[in-house]
Amino acid sequence: MVWWWGFSEKPMNWFIDAQIMDQRTGYLSDECNSLLGWSKIFPIRDWRNYLYNNYFESKKVRGIWWKKLLAWWVAAWFLGSLSIFWFMNSQAVDKRREMLASMCDERARMLQDQFNVSMNHLQALAILISTFHHAKEHSAIDQITFARYAERTAFERPLTSGVAYAVKVLHSEREQFEKQHGWRIRRMDPTEQTPAREEDADFDNQETSPVKDEYAPVIFAQDTYKHVISFDMLTGKEDRENILRARESGKGVLTAPFQLLKSKRLGVILTYAVYKSQLPSYVTPAERIQAAIGWNLHIEALVDKLLHQLACKHSIVVSVYDTTNPDAPISMYGSNMTGIGMYHNSILHFGDPVRKHEMHCRFKQKSPLPWLAITTSFGTLVIALLVGYIIHATVNRIAKVEDDYRQMMELKKRAEAADVAKSQFLATVSHEIRTPMNGVLGMLQMLMDTDLDITQEDYVRTAQASGKALVSLINEVLDQAKIESGKLELEAVPFDLRAVLDDILSLFYGKAQEKGLELVYVSDQVPEILIGDHGRIRQIITNLIGNSIKFTERGHIYLTVHLIEEMSSPDVVTEAHSTNTLSDFPVTIEDGLSASDPSLSSISSDLINLIISVEDTGLGIPLEAQSRVHSFHAGETISFSHSWRNWYWLDWSHEGEIGFASKPQIGSTFTFTVVLTRSYAISKDYKSSEFHGMAALVVDHRPERAKVTKYHLNRLGIYAILEIDPNKVLPRLTSGTLTTNMVIIEKETWSNNASIWPSIISKLKDDQLDIPKSSFSRSCKFCQKRAMGCGDGEHAQDERHPQLSLNRLLHEKQILVVDDNIVNLRVAAGALKRYGAEVTCAESGKKALRILKPPHKFDACFMDIQMPEMDGY
């Protein structure tokens, strides 16, 4: 529902009304229909439109649906928060339970380890007594020695509070035994109720042990338990059971917990049998009973010592139980645990297979509140509510935006209608203006073909130039309107870029010469013929150079054309960043367009990436005005805006970029790139062969300027040799290895080295050099004008195109001209008659059809496109 609502609330008109979104969703719908097979039953798009029109278009219905969805959202996340709390709380409880189990098992392991230590010492003590008491004729151990040894080795028995030794005495040996030790064997429990375990028992008035087959009187004891000496351990119920099990099994056995004599603590007696010698493992219980000679008795506070210390240091409560009788467990340590709270049971193994023990553990304090689970679940709920609020606000906002969108679409339609009306108006106005202007320019051209004096010809040329300027302005206005509406189409025609640049430079040659500026260009590896819109390129370069000339009073203006691939070569990079400029004035360098940019590299060998730069040493653009240049405003000059807008369209269509660098009072460098297509056509322009095969020595102390001069001389077919040191000119001319037809000396170099030229000129006059003096001055002057792409237009035209007789080109050809404008008819007829054609005129399309009804005599027909009643089409 959230997904559907999100997509339905984003203005639904985008999915229904907008043409672009219709195309995209239509593609998706077609794909889904083909996969799911719904297209014939219930198309997805129709289903979407149906839901929108019947359920979501109404604001009231939409509000009800949204409130229900919001309530579902809150309820779902509330349940989700409870689930998160339950999950995290369960994890916390499990972790606490694992920690309790780990701590309890650790204490049980420590208790068992200490018990094993005590057991090992008990076995060692049994060996000691067997060796030094029974194995010798006269015992080496007495009570004092035993007590002292037991006291000194008490640290090895951490769970033992006392130790004693009872010896096996047969009835036949009793009298002699009692005489030897000086005391009678006493019984421990005459009433079978174990009075010895009572705190107030009278140990000195115990009765003599009754007559039995054997006795087990205590003969050695630790000082703390020496009151048990002479007691017959076989007279105690549990003690007798322990002694019998110990000598039969050969293992240590435990009694049930009991209150120790003269102590309030619970304890047990660990009994271990002592044999005459080391018994094999396969000995029978009867043989063990026969070989037993005594018993080691360890009186142990089994768990009290160790666990009391451990429990004081940790946050858990430990209790130990004797669970030999599971229905009546005996508490050996700690208080009885209730069934409230978390607890853990650990099994204890003390080596006695008969008796069973367990350790019960629980925490001292109750479990803390699960704050992490509480905060996480509560935070999740808060975030969900915030998201719900955001979605709610977004939906309301989208509803408002949708209303605004409808209004915007209405305004957009009006604006598009107005734009169409404006475009139609401009097209109509331009056509209506072009029609009379065509007549004006045509009549002026026809007037120029008549006999005029110099003043009249000057007036006609001025009027014709003004008319052409007006037509150019109309074209720019139309282009501007097409750029704004995105309908400007670029041409893709073959053209010679060098010829275009020659024409551009010829326009500004006069102004550049008036200001003493160098106006040159270099285009090294650019193909001769390219395919693109040369008109737009011409317009951009013309505007940029016009700006440079307008704001440059000294120095130079430098137009360069390179391939993008050239810009990465070391020579070009060094040249671009060199301080040795064309006129020795500092310049700014545009680094914004990098040749290493992947977007500028050619993806095909037929694509030519050009980088065109216009460098000047003028006033530059103020820093505060440079940002406005990027936004199509250039401060005081409108030409920047035209260039930028024209480039903007050129960039969109030709995948180019434009940038500039400018410093006040230093100059500006405008650079733009354009991607054109290589043409394999051969240039048909006429090239003069007047200079082919000639050689020239170029003397210029500025290497950059000398390279430019050499480039232009090479274009004219002249082999150029450069010399930057004027003092080496004469040696080179007189060496005999150099044959030159002309010597070109830069004006500044001539002025700076005036003292060396008279000798060179005298040698020229003395015929010491092979230079044709009669044509030297004229050739140099004409060569300079031709190299710079300027000069006398009439002379250049004559040189470029040989005179041809064209007045009989259309001799006796019958041509029909159709136009509803009388002036245009006269202009067209006059132009065709100049070539010898016989012209017939018609003022409408219907009249032309009547004239052209077969059979007719016409070889060609020229028709106006727009005419009343019937147009040219």
PANU-234348 format. One line per 2 residues: their letters; for each residue x, z negated, y of C-alpha. Coordinates in steps of 0.001 Angstrom, whole numbers, plus 500000, padded with zeros to 6 digits. Each point is the difference from the previous one (the first is absolute). Layout:
BEGIN
a) X/Z/Y | ... $
***
This chain:
BEGIN
mv) 500000/500000/500000 | 502832/499157/502393 $
ww) 501659/503327/499255 | 496779/501929/500495 $
wg) 499077/498122/503139 | 503444/500483/501505 $
fs) 499803/503738/499498 | 496383/500274/501014 $
ek) 500481/497978/503167 | 502985/501986/501276 $
pm) 498034/502368/502029 | 497896/501773/497428 $
nw) 499800/502973/502279 | 503668/500614/499202 $
fi) 498918/500610/496401 | 496874/501939/500909 $
da) 500358/501696/503368 | 503724/500537/500614 $
qi) 501132/503338/498701 | 503480/498898/498945 $
md) 498823/496970/498073 | 497301/502109/498382 $
qr) 502686/502297/498659 | 502069/497147/498587 $
tg) 497136/498050/498490 | 498509/503250/498764 $
yl) 503203/500670/498071 | 499939/496487/498550 $
sd) 496347/500299/499116 | 500557/503336/498281 $
ec) 502844/498525/497959 | 497924/496985/498998 $
ns) 497014/502180/499146 | 502098/502239/497795 $
ll) 501421/496985/498173 | 496814/498010/499592 $
gw) 497527/502841/499671 | 497660/498647/502693 $
sk) 499950/503034/502267 | 496876/501508/498448 $
if) 498131/496701/499477 | 500664/498014/503205 $
pi) 502915/501119/502204 | 502143/497200/501380 $
rd) 499798/501247/503540 | 496191/500179/499878 $
wr) 499937/496507/498463 | 502207/498688/502777 $
ny) 497895/501625/502690 | 496839/498691/498344 $
ly) 501284/496411/499996 | 501196/500261/503560 $
nn) 496829/501553/501365 | 497640/497623/498154 $
yf) 501925/496729/499944 | 502855/499911/502471 $
es) 498794/502098/502890 | 497506/497330/500993 $
kk) 501690/497119/501808 | 497375/497535/498756 $
vr) 500445/500969/496353 | 503737/500044/500449 $
gi) 499947/496487/501478 | 497967/498647/497048 $
ww) 502368/501533/497486 | 502983/498644/501852 $
kk) 498616/496447/500128 | 499410/500055/496253 $
ll) 503467/501335/499394 | 501499/497321/502246 $
aw) 498122/497270/498101 | 501265/501425/496698 $
wv) 503488/500066/501398 | 499924/496316/501013 $
aa) 498475/498897/496683 | 502471/502023/497951 $
wf) 503005/498610/501813 | 498647/496456/499826 $
lg) 499829/500324/496214 | 503399/501629/500065 $
sl) 501448/497062/501947 | 498565/497583/497438 $
si) 501590/502056/497236 | 503340/499913/501787 $
fw) 499734/496209/500399 | 499127/499523/496328 $
fm) 502849/502230/498869 | 502656/498409/502195 $
ns) 498766/496469/499239 | 500177/500773/496272 $
qa) 503540/501210/500446 | 500922/496814/501886 $
vd) 498442/497826/497276 | 501794/501921/497271 $
kr) 503273/499656/501857 | 499464/496241/500438 $
re) 499125/499698/496302 | 503148/501897/499037 $
ml) 502074/497737/502229 | 498471/496883/498406 $
as) 500651/501386/496515 | 503590/500809/500913 $
mc) 500640/496516/501413 | 498329/498293/497022 $
de) 501860/502085/497436 | 503236/499287/501834 $
ra) 499448/496244/499767 | 499043/500264/496335 $
rm) 503194/501938/499332 | 502100/497431/501840 $
lq) 498366/497188/498049 | 500686/501728/496679 $
dq) 503617/500683/500995 | 500534/496331/500786 $
fn) 498397/499027/496702 | 502353/502308/498128 $
vs) 502950/498376/501751 | 498794/496585/498867 $
mn) 499501/501302/496473 | 503530/501349/499873 $
hl) 501399/496645/501111 | 497905/498231/497382 $
qa) 501546/502154/497299 | 503459/499292/501380 $
la) 499272/496279/499973 | 498835/500262/496387 $
il) 503297/501635/499050 | 501883/497293/501908 $
is) 498248/497182/498135 | 500340/501759/496639 $
tf) 503717/500441/500583 | 501049/496673/501533 $
hh) 497458/497652/498479 | 498941/501168/496535 $
ak) 503063/501974/498986 | 502375/497067/500514 $
eh) 500342/496881/497901 | 499984/497895/503100 $
sa) 497789/501402/502756 | 501790/501045/503172 $
id) 496822/499574/502004 | 498316/496795/501063 $
qi) 497148/499219/502375 | 502229/499700/503036 $
tf) 501774/503305/499301 | 496696/501779/499347 $
ar) 498351/498606/503124 | 502979/500895/502160 $
ya) 500134/503549/498584 | 496251/500435/500478 $
er) 500165/498860/503608 | 502926/502272/500854 $
ta) 498398/503056/498403 | 496526/499423/501407 $
fe) 500429/502961/502441 | 500095/502318/497011 $
rp) 496512/498875/499048 | 497931/500674/503144 $
lt) 496694/499291/498295 | 501180/496881/498087 $
sg) 499478/496480/501255 | 501651/498357/496988 $
va) 501589/500623/496597 | 500185/497921/496801 $
ya) 501132/500360/496371 | 498154/498692/496906 $
vk) 501740/499879/496647 | 498482/500428/496537 $
vl) 500071/496683/498041 | 498723/499653/496420 $
hs) 498279/496819/498905 | 502927/499172/497721 $
er) 502326/500188/503040 | 497830/497990/502387 $
eq) 501450/496530/499435 | 503597/501112/500332 $
fe) 499049/502157/503065 | 498348/497056/501754 $
kq) 502991/497741/499318 | 502365/502667/501310 $
hg) 498120/500468/503281 | 498847/496393/500452 $
wr) 496324/500743/500540 | 496934/500643/497941 $
ir) 498215/503338/499781 | 496797/499616/501972 $
rm) 496776/501865/499872 | 498651/501814/503028 $
dp) 496250/500002/499432 | 498509/497296/497757 $
te) 496425/500898/500973 | 500403/503768/499737 $
qt) 499080/500193/503741 | 503504/500642/501363 $
pa) 500303/496852/502169 | 503548/501029/500870 $
re) 498550/502491/502456 | 498285/497333/501975 $
ed) 501716/498795/503111 | 499624/496263/499181 $
ad) 501164/500203/496363 | 502096/497091/498711 $
fd) 503122/501630/498575 | 501761/496763/498999 $
nq) 497233/498693/497762 | 499426/503115/497931 $
et) 499446/499382/496297 | 502489/500915/497336 $
sp) 499508/503426/498508 | 498095/499780/496689 $
vk) 501598/500918/496742 | 500286/503774/499537 $
de) 502059/502433/498054 | 501906/501021/503132 $
ya) 500341/499024/503601 | 501104/501695/503207 $
pv) 501290/497219/502287 | 501504/500910/503393 $
if) 503671/499021/500049 | 501169/501726/503225 $
aq) 498128/500448/503270 | 500650/500784/503636 $
dt) 500069/496857/502128 | 496660/500771/501577 $
yk) 498415/500004/496533 | 502165/497477/498089 $
hv) 496898/497854/499438 | 499010/502392/497227 $
is) 503086/499107/497911 | 498980/498564/496555 $
fd) 496539/501593/500180 | 499012/501872/496870 $
ml) 498826/503390/501229 | 498171/500604/496742 $
tg) 497567/497189/500876 | 498577/501934/502987 $
ke) 497230/502451/499178 | 501161/502983/502070 $
dr) 503681/499023/499702 | 499769/499987/496204 $
en) 498311/503405/500073 | 502708/501381/502267 $
il) 502843/498653/497825 | 498526/501407/496824 $
ra) 499374/503427/501595 | 503453/500077/501577 $
re) 501987/499349/496777 | 497772/502372/498050 $
sg) 500223/502903/502467 | 503476/499474/501382 $
kg) 498653/500674/503516 | 499241/497882/502980 $
vl) 496421/498760/500085 | 497968/498424/502768 $
ta) 497489/497200/500085 | 496779/500091/501935 $
pf) 500339/498786/503575 | 499940/496226/500363 $
ql) 500803/497391/502583 | 503629/499019/499657 $
lk) 501005/496391/499288 | 500544/498024/503215 $
sk) 499018/503099/502020 | 496823/501417/501483 $
rl) 501072/503590/499416 | 498870/502171/497145 $
gv) 502623/501214/497597 | 500654/501305/496544 $
il) 502569/499285/497334 | 502060/502910/498773 $
ty) 501289/499304/496502 | 502839/501912/498323 $
av) 501255/499232/496481 | 503664/499294/499185 $
yk) 501262/501128/496585 | 502992/499006/497896 $
sq) 501554/503421/500326 | 499247/503503/501248 $
lp) 497082/501371/497969 | 499612/503680/499077 $
sy) 497105/502020/501348 | 498270/500294/496626 $
vt) 499778/496237/499373 | 496590/498678/498886 $
pa) 497994/497339/501853 | 500600/497546/497110 $
er) 503739/500542/500304 | 499763/499436/503741 $
iq) 498178/496692/499456 | 502621/498920/497495 $
aa) 502883/500930/502326 | 498603/498316/503131 $
ig) 501979/496929/501111 | 498571/499369/503501 $
wn) 498137/501251/502998 | 500834/500667/503607 $
lh) 497223/498795/502238 | 499718/501374/503548 $
ie) 497495/498177/502110 | 499008/502631/502553 $
al) 497956/500049/503184 | 499578/503601/498947 $
vd) 498663/501527/503158 | 499823/497205/502465 $
kl) 503520/500247/501340 | 500319/503704/500546 $
lh) 496494/500951/501054 | 499701/497155/502436 $
ql) 502972/501381/501909 | 498761/503578/499836 $
ac) 496449/499206/501054 | 501218/498230/503109 $
kh) 501790/503135/501217 | 497250/502556/499470 $
si) 496402/500576/500886 | 498629/499766/496458 $
vv) 498757/497116/497836 | 501348/499882/496422 $
sv) 498461/498219/497023 | 501253/499936/496410 $
yd) 497736/499373/497024 | 500482/499367/496305 $
tt) 497424/502343/498511 | 500639/499292/496346 $
np) 496367/498932/499920 | 498305/502624/502215 $
da) 496823/497934/500216 | 501848/496967/501375 $
pi) 503137/501139/501863 | 502364/497228/501112 $
sm) 501298/500145/503549 | 503766/499616/500016 $
yg) 500552/500580/503698 | 497820/500400/503056 $
sn) 496323/499385/500533 | 497149/501561/498155 $
mt) 499120/503346/501622 | 496426/500788/500808 $
gi) 498525/503447/499503 | 500003/500754/503749 $
gm) 502547/502403/501453 | 502554/502374/498589 $
yh) 502214/498758/497147 | 502358/501342/497353 $
ns) 500991/498817/496519 | 503495/500443/498549 $
il) 500845/499280/496355 | 502889/497595/499335 $
hf) 502115/500170/496844 | 501979/496815/499213 $
gd) 501060/501039/496525 | 497473/497877/498129 $
pv) 497619/502363/498192 | 497402/497271/499554 $
rk) 499622/498864/503570 | 498729/502354/502719 $
he) 500496/499644/503748 | 498720/501834/503095 $
mh) 500831/499974/503699 | 497110/500331/502438 $
cr) 500738/501027/503611 | 497919/500386/503149 $
fk) 500635/500177/503744 | 499915/496799/501984 $
qk) 497937/501557/502762 | 497048/502304/499977 $
sp) 500549/503706/500425 | 500304/501047/503667 $
lp) 497505/502355/501502 | 500874/503666/499317 $
wl) 500729/500808/503631 | 501524/503394/499202 $
ai) 496889/501084/498111 | 497773/498591/502746 $
tt) 501870/501670/502860 | 500385/503312/498138 $
sf) 496354/500250/499031 | 498855/498861/503428 $
gt) 502418/502390/501712 | 498778/502850/497812 $
lv) 496422/499212/500948 | 500917/499865/503697 $
ia) 501857/503322/499774 | 497054/501559/498180 $
ll) 497630/498736/502685 | 502313/501350/502707 $
vg) 500172/503354/498229 | 496225/499981/499740 $
yi) 499779/499252/503703 | 502484/502767/500774 $
ih) 498062/502449/497850 | 496792/498890/501681 $
at) 501533/500520/503430 | 501467/503318/498831 $
vn) 496649/501210/498737 | 498374/499116/503299 $
ri) 502839/501700/501799 | 499703/503074/497788 $
ak) 496287/500137/500724 | 500788/499992/503691 $
ve) 502759/502552/499506 | 497586/502163/498056 $
dd) 497610/499989/502916 | 502887/500768/502328 $
yr) 501073/502699/497583 | 496615/501677/500199 $
qm) 500210/499949/503761 | 503590/501244/499831 $
me) 499003/502867/497718 | 497272/500937/502426 $
lk) 502468/499900/502875 | 502486/501937/497863 $
kr) 497460/502719/499398 | 499315/500163/503705 $
ae) 503738/500115/500759 | 500534/502741/497430 $
aa) 497121/501937/501477 | 501504/499518/503449 $
dv) 503428/501054/498670 | 498489/503116/498457 $
ak) 498211/500731/503258 | 503251/499481/501920 $
sq) 501913/502281/497635 | 497305/502639/500257 $
fl) 499993/499626/503757 | 503791/500356/500202 $
at) 499940/502989/497667 | 497238/501648/501996 $
vs) 501635/499235/503339 | 503399/501193/498768 $
he) 498454/503207/498719 | 498175/500559/503260 $
ir) 503208/499324/501943 | 502192/502078/497711 $
tp) 497686/503014/500384 | 500449/500453/503764 $
mn) 503646/498850/499790 | 500613/502693/497434 $
gv) 498583/502491/502454 | 502127/498622/502822 $
lg) 503218/500096/497959 | 499175/503421/498578 $
ml) 499308/501482/503398 | 503177/498437/501377 $
qm) 501965/501560/497172 | 498386/503352/500672 $
lm) 500737/499553/503685 | 503666/499424/499215 $
dt) 500095/503349/498222 | 499174/501725/503290 $
dl) 502438/500801/502780 | 500481/496789/502004 $
di) 502543/499023/502584 | 502136/496904/499545 $
tq) 497667/497652/501924 | 496918/501205/498157 $
ed) 501733/499675/496626 | 501058/496453/500899 $
yv) 496408/499094/500899 | 498694/501472/496741 $
rt) 502617/498176/497912 | 499171/496709/501733 $
aq) 496280/500482/499361 | 500673/500910/496372 $
as) 502203/496897/499487 | 497300/497809/501524 $
gk) 497390/501526/497692 | 502175/499420/496963 $
al) 500557/496401/501110 | 496250/499529/500264 $
vs) 499475/501428/496499 | 502753/497702/498694 $
li) 498278/497019/501625 | 496709/500969/498361 $
ne) 501749/500219/496635 | 501503/496531/500473 $
vl) 496612/498524/500890 | 498483/501529/496871 $
dq) 502898/498804/497877 | 499603/496505/501432 $
ak) 496337/499960/499072 | 500815/501227/496501 $
ie) 502670/497314/499579 | 497568/497262/500996 $
sg) 497390/501292/497575 | 502565/500607/497237 $
kl) 499140/503692/499741 | 503184/501582/501284 $
el) 501391/502394/497417 | 503664/500902/499986 $
ea) 501240/503487/499395 | 502327/500875/497147 $
vp) 501709/503186/501116 | 503612/501184/499704 $
fd) 502056/499608/503161 | 503595/499980/501163 $
lr) 500748/496504/501282 | 503084/501165/501898 $
av) 497963/502622/501850 | 497405/497348/500862 $
ld) 502720/497712/501366 | 501535/502901/501932 $
di) 496652/500647/501670 | 499568/496297/500820 $
ls) 503472/499703/501506 | 499544/503186/502022 $
lf) 497009/498387/501716 | 502154/497167/501348 $
yg) 503252/501850/500594 | 499442/500372/503721 $
ka) 499094/496338/500564 | 502933/498847/497865 $
qe) 502442/502178/501955 | 498655/498695/503334 $
kg) 500814/496426/498910 | 503266/500935/498349 $
le) 498846/498904/496548 | 501272/501174/496656 $
lv) 497065/501328/498015 | 501121/500869/496487 $
yv) 498962/499489/496397 | 501579/500002/496581 $
sd) 498318/500897/496726 | 502595/500339/497279 $
qv) 498474/500449/496543 | 496369/500610/500894 $
pe) 498584/503073/498190 | 499366/503000/502182 $
il) 496282/500393/499180 | 497659/497020/499445 $
ig) 496280/499659/499377 | 497961/497638/502185 $
dh) 498196/499620/503310 | 502614/501168/502472 $
gr) 497557/499606/502873 | 499754/496234/499532 $
ir) 503751/499687/499574 | 500511/502068/503137 $
qi) 497539/497811/501888 | 501686/496739/498997 $
it) 503520/501188/500789 | 498871/501574/503281 $
nl) 498402/496735/501145 | 503025/497927/498985 $
ig) 502472/502321/501744 | 497732/500215/503052 $
ns) 500025/496200/500256 | 503776/499903/499590 $
ik) 500570/502571/502758 | 497551/498207/502270 $
ft) 501818/496660/499749 | 503611/501177/499536 $
er) 502163/500722/503054 | 503505/499968/498441 $
gh) 501617/500183/496644 | 498352/502096/497297 $
iy) 496923/500729/497936 | 500865/500612/496372 $
lt) 497564/501545/497511 | 501118/499787/496361 $
vh) 498409/501092/496739 | 501327/498840/496640 $
li) 498893/499705/496439 | 499186/496451/498943 $
ee) 502567/500331/497223 | 502703/500719/502590 $
ms) 499450/496675/501753 | 501529/498107/497085 $
sp) 503271/501964/500145 | 502975/498153/501583 $
dv) 500658/502757/502562 | 496489/499949/501426 $
vt) 499824/496177/499975 | 503337/499756/501802 $
ea) 498892/502635/502508 | 496704/498199/500667 $
hs) 501709/496665/500666 | 502984/501396/501864 $
tn) 500673/498947/503592 | 501300/503527/500724 $
tl) 496711/501465/501218 | 499190/503466/501289 $
sd) 500479/499069/503687 | 501986/496777/499539 $
fp) 496971/497983/501157 | 498830/497148/497714 $
vt) 496891/500701/497921 | 497564/498021/497892 $
ie) 499831/500530/496247 | 496733/500017/498082 $
dg) 500467/498026/496749 | 496332/499672/499145 $
ls) 499931/503094/497763 | 502328/499586/497068 $
as) 501074/502892/497827 | 500085/497638/497049 $
dp) 496280/499430/500216 | 498520/501215/496680 $
sl) 496898/501202/501798 | 502088/502562/501906 $
ss) 501819/501503/497035 | 498904/503365/498711 $
is) 497928/499996/496853 | 500437/503736/499589 $
sd) 502767/502465/500749 | 497505/502024/502089 $
li) 499246/497064/502303 | 502277/499731/503025 $
nl) 500284/496599/501696 | 501044/500499/503616 $
ii) 501051/497340/502489 | 499754/501178/503606 $
sv) 501514/497960/502811 | 499868/500299/503792 $
ed) 502734/497940/501686 | 500321/499530/503748 $
tg) 501977/497906/502480 | 497113/499453/502404 $
lg) 498288/496946/501433 | 498737/498748/496655 $
ip) 496721/498204/499346 | 499588/496439/501363 $
le) 499905/497375/497280 | 496528/498811/500989 $
aq) 498665/503568/499736 | 501466/500819/496580 $
sr) 497200/498254/498126 | 497473/502155/501839 $
vh) 501787/503120/498827 | 499202/499018/496425 $
sf) 496347/499629/500969 | 499802/503511/501490 $
ha) 500729/498910/503569 | 503256/500802/501718 $
ge) 499813/498373/503386 | 500422/502485/502784 $
ti) 500177/503202/497943 | 497132/501549/498094 $
sf) 502225/502310/497947 | 501071/497168/497701 $
sh) 496374/499461/499080 | 499510/503675/499153 $
sw) 503146/500053/497891 | 499040/496850/498169 $
rn) 496469/501186/499262 | 501196/503388/498837 $
wy) 502591/498371/497803 | 497351/497612/498668 $
wl) 498067/502933/498595 | 503190/501726/498888 $
dw) 501103/496830/498216 | 496668/499667/498184 $
sh) 500147/503597/498780 | 503758/500552/499618 $
eg) 500984/496548/498693 | 502334/499250/502917 $
ei) 500992/497077/502179 | 500868/499559/503659 $
gf) 502012/497400/501814 | 502044/499467/503115 $
as) 502725/497853/501484 | 500330/499492/503724 $
kp) 502068/497887/502374 | 499303/499902/503724 $
qi) 502553/501931/502081 | 501712/501269/496828 $
gs) 497520/502402/498470 | 497610/500622/497136 $
tf) 500166/501613/496587 | 496780/501222/498391 $
tf) 500208/500917/496334 | 497311/501289/497679 $
tv) 499945/501338/496488 | 497862/502735/498527 $
vl) 499669/501452/496517 | 499758/503787/499907 $
tr) 500142/502562/497223 | 502862/502382/499341 $
sy) 499162/503675/500441 | 501874/502707/498141 $
ai) 499002/502699/502498 | 502707/501701/502036 $
sk) 499889/499729/503779 | 498927/503266/501641 $
dy) 501299/499044/503462 | 502411/502517/501486 $
ks) 503530/498582/500302 | 502512/501523/502353 $
se) 503256/501221/498456 | 501857/500192/503321 $
fh) 502214/496967/499233 | 500456/500391/496254 $
gm) 503641/499971/498967 | 501237/498441/503243 $
aa) 502140/496868/500206 | 499966/497379/502737 $
lv) 502174/497029/500889 | 497874/497090/501231 $
vd) 501826/497484/502173 | 498113/496731/500489 $
hr) 501458/496481/500083 | 496716/498570/498631 $
pe) 499891/500638/496220 | 496248/499524/499753 $
ra) 499279/502568/502681 | 502584/502360/498554 $
kv) 498301/499839/496588 | 496667/500936/501623 $
tk) 501561/502969/501778 | 501617/501151/496777 $
yh) 496654/499781/498214 | 498269/502272/502522 $
ln) 502850/502508/500034 | 499820/500204/496228 $
rl) 496285/500784/500291 | 500963/503051/502095 $
gi) 502520/501118/497373 | 503062/498833/501948 $
ya) 502811/498276/498167 | 500819/496914/502098 $
il) 503218/497965/500009 | 499892/496542/501610 $
ei) 502736/498473/502145 | 499492/496605/501612 $
dp) 503479/499775/501596 | 500376/502409/502990 $
nk) 503807/499786/499811 | 499943/501696/496584 $
vl) 497972/503014/501157 | 502942/502092/501174 $
pr) 502148/499357/496886 | 497103/501006/497805 $
lt) 499412/503195/501986 | 503712/500977/499985 $
sg) 500765/499034/496410 | 498954/503394/498718 $
tl) 497960/498543/497166 | 496745/499849/501965 $
tt) 498038/503076/501057 | 497211/499263/502471 $
nm) 497553/502134/501931 | 499023/497315/502448 $
vi) 500958/496543/501204 | 497194/497623/500926 $
ie) 501091/497020/502094 | 497578/497186/500738 $
ke) 499519/499441/503730 | 500924/496307/499907 $
tw) 503097/500754/497950 | 500979/502705/502531 $
sn) 499656/497581/502931 | 501898/497173/498309 $
na) 502961/502251/499126 | 500128/502411/502967 $
si) 503802/500185/500057 | 500434/501738/496638 $
wp) 497547/502856/500384 | 501880/502224/502532 $
si) 502770/500710/497465 | 497445/500886/497342 $
is) 498129/502296/502398 | 503233/501700/501025 $
kl) 500781/500727/496372 | 496526/501442/499610 $
kd) 500633/502319/502972 | 503419/501038/498650 $
dq) 498313/501286/496813 | 501839/497512/497866 $
ld) 496812/499206/498094 | 497708/502295/498050 $
ip) 496860/499307/502037 | 497748/502770/501449 $
ks) 500102/498982/503679 | 497394/502549/501111 $
sf) 497202/498331/498018 | 501342/496468/499915 $
sr) 497975/498558/502897 | 496780/501745/499086 $
sc) 500299/499156/496307 | 500704/496347/500646 $
kf) 497089/499672/502408 | 497536/501775/497718 $
cq) 501310/498231/496940 | 499409/496636/501678 $
kr) 496417/500854/500896 | 499231/501377/496550 $
am) 501603/496982/498287 | 497899/497584/502036 $
gc) 496789/501877/499208 | 499299/500967/503610 $
gd) 500832/502556/502639 | 498248/502958/501550 $
ge) 496807/500507/498064 | 499736/503734/500509 $
ha) 503576/500578/498994 | 499651/497752/496996 $
qd) 496889/501786/498907 | 501738/503310/500285 $
er) 502938/498706/497994 | 497867/498399/497299 $
hp) 497549/502885/499477 | 501046/503644/500424 $
ql) 497675/502207/502022 | 497333/501720/497889 $
sl) 497465/502606/501055 | 496645/498424/499179 $
nr) 497657/501942/502300 | 499121/502396/497175 $
ll) 499716/497360/497276 | 496166/500361/499900 $
he) 499857/503613/501118 | 496549/501527/499384 $
kq) 498856/496900/498048 | 496280/499285/500422 $
il) 499450/496255/500606 | 496719/498162/500634 $
vv) 500109/496801/502102 | 496932/497679/499874 $
dd) 499583/497139/502501 | 497121/498703/502075 $
ni) 502402/499259/502883 | 500649/503037/502148 $
vn) 503340/498685/501249 | 501287/499457/496474 $
lr) 498870/503512/499115 | 501999/501458/502872 $
va) 503094/497906/499139 | 499919/500957/496333 $
ag) 499337/503643/500747 | 502815/500130/502540 $
al) 502470/498408/497589 | 499159/502437/497207 $
kr) 500097/503034/502289 | 503607/499106/500897 $
yg) 500902/500952/496426 | 498114/503330/500127 $
ae) 496756/498912/498298 | 496563/501446/500777 $
vt) 497760/496953/500573 | 496208/499701/499744 $
ca) 498277/496814/501261 | 496849/498224/498774 $
es) 498340/496964/501667 | 498254/498487/496904 $
gk) 500226/499815/496260 | 496823/501942/499395 $
ka) 501247/502877/502138 | 503284/499948/498078 $
lr) 498094/500299/496681 | 498164/503034/501314 $
il) 503259/501617/501110 | 501723/499147/496692 $
kp) 497214/501415/497852 | 501700/502326/497513 $
ph) 501262/502544/500431 | 502008/498925/503052 $
kf) 503310/501032/501566 | 501649/496619/500631 $
da) 503306/498878/498517 | 499652/496325/501022 $
cf) 497543/497580/501591 | 500782/496833/502026 $
md) 497070/497567/500369 | 499393/496767/501885 $
iq) 499073/497093/497674 | 497342/498398/502203 $
mp) 497387/502377/501413 | 496244/499689/500611 $
em) 497524/501539/497540 | 502718/500815/497457 $
dg) 503569/498637/499948 | 503124/501649/498647 $
y) 499627/498482/496552 $
***
